[in-house]
Structure formats: C-alpha cells, structure tokens
Amino acid sequence: MSRIFTTSVASVYPHYVTKVEKKGRTRAELDEVIEWLTGFDEAELKGHLDDETTFEDFFAQARLNPNATLITGSVCGVKVQEVEDPLMRKIRYLDKLVDELAKGRPMDKVLRAG
C-alpha cells in the first residue's frame, strides 16, 4: 500500500494552497476544483480537513465527478489515465487538477466544462 493512502488530506492541502497561490490563483479556486472532483460541498471538505481524513477514506466517501475520466496527462512522469490502482488514480486526478490550476489554465478547462 502506498504511504499516500494513509496520509491525511489536511497535511497535503497547505501544499496545494501554496502551489496555486504562488501562481496567482486562490484557495477558493482550489476548493472549487476539489469539490468538483469529489462531490463534497464546502462544509464537507472543511470537515475532512478538520478531521484529518486519510486520502483512502476521503476518496472512499467521495462522489467522484463522472467527467473525472476526462482528466488525462502526466503527473510526476506518470500518465494519470494509465494508473492501475483506482485510489491512486483518484489521487493523481487531484494532483493533475491542482497542477493545471497552478499553471493558469482557465477554470472551465480545469473543470472539464468544455
């Protein structure tokens, strides 16, 4: 089992915030991306962060966006669509969305709206 599975989302979240804010994006935009992917609303996301939910439990409770399969490309040299483990693929989806947000992609493109 990968160590990331038992890592709390709350411990990684500040790194996501730093990454996007360094590139001129906002925490609200980050939360919107996470909420789009997971189906969690603002209160649910905050609850998971407060409870230090692990990535494993976070994605077990998520209602993954049906368009998540449109997320393609590489994260750390690995094509997300080729990740075999379903949980790891979901984590990579999140990583890819954060990367795209930080790289300045328009929000409608990040959220696979067209």
VODREN-714199 format. One line per field, with one value per atom (N, C-alpha, C, O): residue number from 0; residue in three letters; x, y, z. Coordinates in steps of 0.05 Angstrom, whole numbers, plus 5000, padded with zeros to 4 digits. Layout:
num = c(NUM_...)
residu = c(ALA_...)
u = c(X_...)
v = c(Y_...)
w = c(Z_...)
//
This chain:
num = c(0_0_0_0_1_1_1_1_2_2_2_2_3_3_3_3_4_4_4_4_5_5_5_5_6_6_6_6_7_7_7_7_8_8_8_8_9_9_9_9_10_10_10_10_11_11_11_11_12_12_12_12_13_13_13_13_14_14_14_14_15_15_15_15_16_16_16_16_17_17_17_17_18_18_18_18_19_19_19_19_20_20_20_20_21_21_21_21_22_22_22_22_23_23_23_23_24_24_24_24_25_25_25_25_26_26_26_26_27_27_27_27_28_28_28_28_29_29_29_29_30_30_30_30_31_31_31_31_32_32_32_32_33_33_33_33_34_34_34_34_35_35_35_35_36_36_36_36_37_37_37_37_38_38_38_38_39_39_39_39_40_40_40_40_41_41_41_41_42_42_42_42_43_43_43_43_44_44_44_44_45_45_45_45_46_46_46_46_47_47_47_47_48_48_48_48_49_49_49_49_50_50_50_50_51_51_51_51_52_52_52_52_53_53_53_53_54_54_54_54_55_55_55_55_56_56_56_56_57_57_57_57_58_58_58_58_59_59_59_59_60_60_60_60_61_61_61_61_62_62_62_62_63_63_63_63_64_64_64_64_65_65_65_65_66_66_66_66_67_67_67_67_68_68_68_68_69_69_69_69_70_70_70_70_71_71_71_71_72_72_72_72_73_73_73_73_74_74_74_74_75_75_75_75_76_76_76_76_77_77_77_77_78_78_78_78_79_79_79_79_80_80_80_80_81_81_81_81_82_82_82_82_83_83_83_83_84_84_84_84_85_85_85_85_86_86_86_86_87_87_87_87_88_88_88_88_89_89_89_89_90_90_90_90_91_91_91_91_92_92_92_92_93_93_93_93_94_94_94_94_95_95_95_95_96_96_96_96_97_97_97_97_98_98_98_98_99_99_99_99_100_100_100_100_101_101_101_101_102_102_102_102_103_103_103_103_104_104_104_104_105_105_105_105_106_106_106_106_107_107_107_107_108_108_108_108_109_109_109_109_110_110_110_110_111_111_111_111_112_112_112_112_113_113_113_113)
residu = c(MET_MET_MET_MET_SER_SER_SER_SER_ARG_ARG_ARG_ARG_ILE_ILE_ILE_ILE_PHE_PHE_PHE_PHE_THR_THR_THR_THR_THR_THR_THR_THR_SER_SER_SER_SER_VAL_VAL_VAL_VAL_ALA_ALA_ALA_ALA_SER_SER_SER_SER_VAL_VAL_VAL_VAL_TYR_TYR_TYR_TYR_PRO_PRO_PRO_PRO_HIS_HIS_HIS_HIS_TYR_TYR_TYR_TYR_VAL_VAL_VAL_VAL_THR_THR_THR_THR_LYS_LYS_LYS_LYS_VAL_VAL_VAL_VAL_GLU_GLU_GLU_GLU_LYS_LYS_LYS_LYS_LYS_LYS_LYS_LYS_GLY_GLY_GLY_GLY_ARG_ARG_ARG_ARG_THR_THR_THR_THR_ARG_ARG_ARG_ARG_ALA_ALA_ALA_ALA_GLU_GLU_GLU_GLU_LEU_LEU_LEU_LEU_ASP_ASP_ASP_ASP_GLU_GLU_GLU_GLU_VAL_VAL_VAL_VAL_ILE_ILE_ILE_ILE_GLU_GLU_GLU_GLU_TRP_TRP_TRP_TRP_LEU_LEU_LEU_LEU_THR_THR_THR_THR_GLY_GLY_GLY_GLY_PHE_PHE_PHE_PHE_ASP_ASP_ASP_ASP_GLU_GLU_GLU_GLU_ALA_ALA_ALA_ALA_GLU_GLU_GLU_GLU_LEU_LEU_LEU_LEU_LYS_LYS_LYS_LYS_GLY_GLY_GLY_GLY_HIS_HIS_HIS_HIS_LEU_LEU_LEU_LEU_ASP_ASP_ASP_ASP_ASP_ASP_ASP_ASP_GLU_GLU_GLU_GLU_THR_THR_THR_THR_THR_THR_THR_THR_PHE_PHE_PHE_PHE_GLU_GLU_GLU_GLU_ASP_ASP_ASP_ASP_PHE_PHE_PHE_PHE_PHE_PHE_PHE_PHE_ALA_ALA_ALA_ALA_GLN_GLN_GLN_GLN_ALA_ALA_ALA_ALA_ARG_ARG_ARG_ARG_LEU_LEU_LEU_LEU_ASN_ASN_ASN_ASN_PRO_PRO_PRO_PRO_ASN_ASN_ASN_ASN_ALA_ALA_ALA_ALA_THR_THR_THR_THR_LEU_LEU_LEU_LEU_ILE_ILE_ILE_ILE_THR_THR_THR_THR_GLY_GLY_GLY_GLY_SER_SER_SER_SER_VAL_VAL_VAL_VAL_CYS_CYS_CYS_CYS_GLY_GLY_GLY_GLY_VAL_VAL_VAL_VAL_LYS_LYS_LYS_LYS_VAL_VAL_VAL_VAL_GLN_GLN_GLN_GLN_GLU_GLU_GLU_GLU_VAL_VAL_VAL_VAL_GLU_GLU_GLU_GLU_ASP_ASP_ASP_ASP_PRO_PRO_PRO_PRO_LEU_LEU_LEU_LEU_MET_MET_MET_MET_ARG_ARG_ARG_ARG_LYS_LYS_LYS_LYS_ILE_ILE_ILE_ILE_ARG_ARG_ARG_ARG_TYR_TYR_TYR_TYR_LEU_LEU_LEU_LEU_ASP_ASP_ASP_ASP_LYS_LYS_LYS_LYS_LEU_LEU_LEU_LEU_VAL_VAL_VAL_VAL_ASP_ASP_ASP_ASP_GLU_GLU_GLU_GLU_LEU_LEU_LEU_LEU_ALA_ALA_ALA_ALA_LYS_LYS_LYS_LYS_GLY_GLY_GLY_GLY_ARG_ARG_ARG_ARG_PRO_PRO_PRO_PRO_MET_MET_MET_MET_ASP_ASP_ASP_ASP_LYS_LYS_LYS_LYS_VAL_VAL_VAL_VAL_LEU_LEU_LEU_LEU_ARG_ARG_ARG_ARG_ALA_ALA_ALA_ALA_GLY_GLY_GLY_GLY)
u = c(5017_5000_5018_5038_5010_5025_5021_4999_5042_5041_5021_5009_5017_4998_4970_4955_4963_4936_4929_4906_4948_4944_4952_4951_4960_4967_4941_4922_4940_4915_4915_4936_4891_4888_4896_4907_4890_4896_4926_4935_4943_4972_4983_5004_4969_4977_4964_4976_4940_4925_4940_4939_4955_4970_4990_4996_5001_5020_5005_5015_4980_4964_4958_4961_4951_4945_4969_4967_4993_5017_5023_5030_5020_5026_5009_5019_4983_4965_4968_4966_4971_4974_4999_5000_5021_5046_5042_5057_5023_5017_4994_4984_4985_4964_4936_4917_4932_4905_4897_4914_4872_4863_4855_4851_4854_4845_4816_4809_4800_4772_4771_4755_4789_4790_4800_4789_4819_4828_4805_4800_4791_4768_4747_4735_4742_4723_4731_4715_4757_4768_4764_4755_4771_4768_4739_4732_4722_4693_4682_4665_4691_4682_4690_4674_4715_4725_4711_4703_4707_4698_4668_4658_4655_4626_4621_4598_4643_4639_4632_4642_4614_4609_4630_4647_4628_4648_4649_4671_4626_4625_4637_4652_4631_4642_4673_4687_4682_4711_4724_4745_4713_4724_4724_4744_4703_4701_4723_4735_4729_4750_4777_4794_4781_4807_4809_4831_4788_4788_4792_4806_4780_4782_4807_4813_4823_4848_4843_4857_4822_4814_4838_4851_4843_4864_4854_4830_4873_4865_4847_4828_4853_4838_4808_4790_4804_4776_4763_4739_4779_4769_4757_4734_4772_4761_4741_4724_4741_4721_4693_4673_4693_4668_4661_4639_4679_4675_4654_4651_4641_4623_4637_4632_4655_4673_4657_4638_4666_4653_4654_4676_4632_4632_4652_4662_4658_4677_4706_4724_4711_4738_4755_4779_4741_4756_4767_4784_4758_4769_4796_4809_4803_4829_4851_4853_4868_4889_4915_4915_4937_4963_4980_4972_5004_5023_5026_5025_5030_5037_5062_5061_5083_5108_5117_5127_5112_5121_5103_5109_5080_5062_5036_5024_5026_5001_4978_4975_4962_4941_4922_4912_4916_4896_4907_4892_4933_4945_4951_4961_4944_4949_4929_4905_4940_4923_4906_4882_4918_4904_4882_4888_4857_4835_4839_4834_4848_4852_4875_4873_4897_4920_4912_4921_4895_4886_4870_4874_4853_4838_4856_4852_4876_4896_4910_4915_4918_4932_4913_4922_4887_4868_4870_4871_4869_4870_4897_4897_4919_4945_4945_4955_4934_4933_4916_4924_4894_4877_4891_4889_4905_4920_4942_4946_4955_4976_4965_4976_4942_4930_4922_4925_4910_4902_4927_4926_4948_4973_4985_4999_4981_4993_4976_4983_4954_4938_4917_4907_4911_4890_4864_4858_4847_4821_4804_4806_4789_4774_4755_4752_4743_4724_4739_4728_4764_4781_4789_4788_4798_4805_4782_4785_4758_4734_4721_4698_4736_4727_4699_4683_4694_4668_4666_4645_4689_4688_4713_4714)
v = c(4976_5000_5025_5026_5044_5069_5085_5086_5098_5115_5138_5147_5147_5170_5162_5179_5136_5128_5134_5141_5131_5135_5163_5169_5180_5208_5224_5219_5243_5259_5280_5291_5284_5305_5332_5349_5336_5361_5367_5390_5346_5350_5358_5371_5352_5358_5384_5399_5389_5412_5439_5454_5445_5470_5472_5494_5450_5449_5456_5470_5446_5453_5483_5496_5494_5522_5539_5557_5532_5546_5545_5565_5521_5518_5535_5548_5536_5552_5582_5599_5589_5618_5630_5654_5614_5624_5632_5649_5619_5624_5643_5645_5656_5676_5666_5681_5641_5630_5631_5638_5625_5629_5602_5582_5603_5580_5572_5549_5593_5588_5572_5554_5579_5564_5535_5517_5532_5505_5489_5466_5501_5487_5480_5458_5497_5492_5468_5451_5466_5443_5417_5397_5418_5394_5386_5362_5406_5400_5388_5371_5399_5388_5359_5342_5352_5325_5306_5283_5314_5295_5296_5277_5317_5319_5330_5334_5336_5347_5377_5390_5386_5415_5428_5414_5454_5468_5458_5454_5453_5443_5415_5409_5398_5371_5371_5357_5388_5390_5400_5388_5420_5431_5409_5407_5394_5372_5352_5343_5344_5325_5337_5322_5362_5375_5376_5370_5384_5386_5358_5356_5338_5310_5296_5274_5309_5296_5269_5250_5269_5245_5236_5253_5210_5200_5201_5203_5201_5201_5176_5178_5154_5129_5134_5127_5145_5149_5173_5172_5193_5216_5208_5216_5192_5183_5161_5157_5146_5125_5138_5127_5162_5177_5196_5206_5201_5220_5209_5185_5228_5221_5232_5254_5216_5225_5236_5223_5259_5271_5252_5241_5248_5230_5239_5222_5264_5274_5271_5280_5260_5256_5239_5243_5222_5205_5222_5212_5247_5265_5277_5289_5272_5283_5264_5241_5275_5259_5276_5299_5263_5276_5264_5245_5276_5264_5280_5305_5266_5277_5261_5237_5275_5262_5241_5220_5247_5228_5204_5187_5203_5181_5191_5210_5177_5185_5176_5153_5196_5190_5169_5153_5169_5150_5122_5103_5119_5092_5081_5059_5096_5087_5065_5068_5041_5017_5019_5013_5026_5026_5048_5071_5041_5061_5084_5107_5079_5100_5119_5143_5106_5123_5140_5162_5129_5144_5169_5190_5166_5188_5210_5233_5201_5219_5234_5258_5220_5232_5251_5272_5245_5264_5290_5312_5288_5313_5328_5352_5313_5326_5340_5362_5327_5339_5364_5384_5364_5388_5411_5434_5405_5425_5437_5461_5419_5428_5446_5468_5439_5455_5482_5502_5482_5507_5525_5549_5514_5529_5539_5559_5524_5532_5553_5561_5561_5583_5575_5592_5549_5541_5554_5557_5562_5573_5552_5528_5562_5545_5526_5503_5536_5518_5495_5473_5499_5477_5457_5433_5469_5452_5434_5410_5445_5430_5415_5406_5412_5396_5404_5387_5431_5441_5446_5452_5445_5449_5461_5466)
w = c(5000_5000_5000_5014_4984_4983_5008_5019_5017_5041_5038_5058_5014_5010_5018_5026_5016_5022_5051_5057_5069_5098_5107_5131_5088_5094_5096_5080_5114_5116_5093_5086_5083_5062_5074_5060_5100_5113_5113_5113_5114_5114_5087_5085_5066_5039_5029_5012_5038_5030_5030_5011_5052_5052_5029_5019_5021_4998_4972_4955_4969_4946_4946_4925_4970_4972_4964_4948_4975_4969_4939_4927_4927_4899_4881_4863_4887_4869_4875_4857_4901_4907_4896_4889_4895_4884_4855_4844_4842_4814_4809_4787_4831_4828_4829_4823_4836_4839_4868_4885_4874_4902_4915_4901_4941_4956_4949_4947_4944_4935_4909_4906_4891_4865_4870_4858_4888_4895_4906_4898_4925_4938_4917_4918_4898_4877_4860_4853_4854_4839_4855_4845_4881_4898_4900_4899_4904_4906_4880_4881_4857_4832_4829_4821_4836_4833_4853_4845_4878_4899_4904_4916_4896_4902_4930_4938_4945_4972_4969_4952_4987_4988_5006_5018_5009_5025_5054_5065_5066_5094_5096_5115_5077_5078_5074_5088_5056_5052_5077_5086_5090_5115_5136_5151_5137_5157_5153_5173_5129_5123_5131_5141_5125_5133_5163_5174_5177_5206_5219_5239_5207_5218_5210_5219_5193_5183_5170_5175_5154_5139_5121_5108_5120_5102_5073_5068_5054_5026_5020_5004_5032_5028_5035_5020_5059_5068_5053_5048_5047_5032_5006_4999_4991_4965_4967_4949_4989_4993_4997_4990_5009_5014_4992_4991_4973_4952_4932_4928_4919_4897_4872_4863_4861_4840_4816_4807_4806_4783_4760_4754_4746_4723_4701_4685_4700_4680_4688_4674_4712_4721_4701_4699_4687_4667_4644_4629_4642_4621_4629_4613_4654_4664_4654_4662_4636_4625_4626_4633_4621_4621_4643_4656_4647_4665_4691_4691_4712_4738_4747_4749_4753_4761_4740_4748_4715_4694_4690_4674_4704_4701_4689_4699_4668_4656_4675_4681_4683_4703_4693_4708_4667_4656_4656_4651_4660_4660_4688_4691_4709_4736_4742_4740_4749_4753_4778_4777_4801_4826_4826_4821_4831_4829_4848_4841_4873_4892_4884_4885_4875_4866_4842_4839_4824_4801_4810_4799_4830_4840_4852_4849_4867_4879_4856_4858_4836_4813_4798_4788_4796_4785_4800_4788_4826_4843_4838_4834_4838_4832_4806_4803_4785_4759_4758_4745_4771_4772_4786_4777_4808_4822_4804_4803_4790_4771_4750_4744_4738_4717_4728_4715_4752_4764_4768_4762_4779_4784_4758_4758_4736_4711_4696_4674_4709_4697_4677_4663_4676_4657_4666_4690_4647_4653_4669_4664_4689_4706_4691_4699_4670_4655_4642_4639_4635_4624_4646_4643_4669_4692_4700_4706_4700_4708_4685_4688_4663_4641_4631_4624_4631_4622_4592_4582_4579_4550_4539_4515)
//
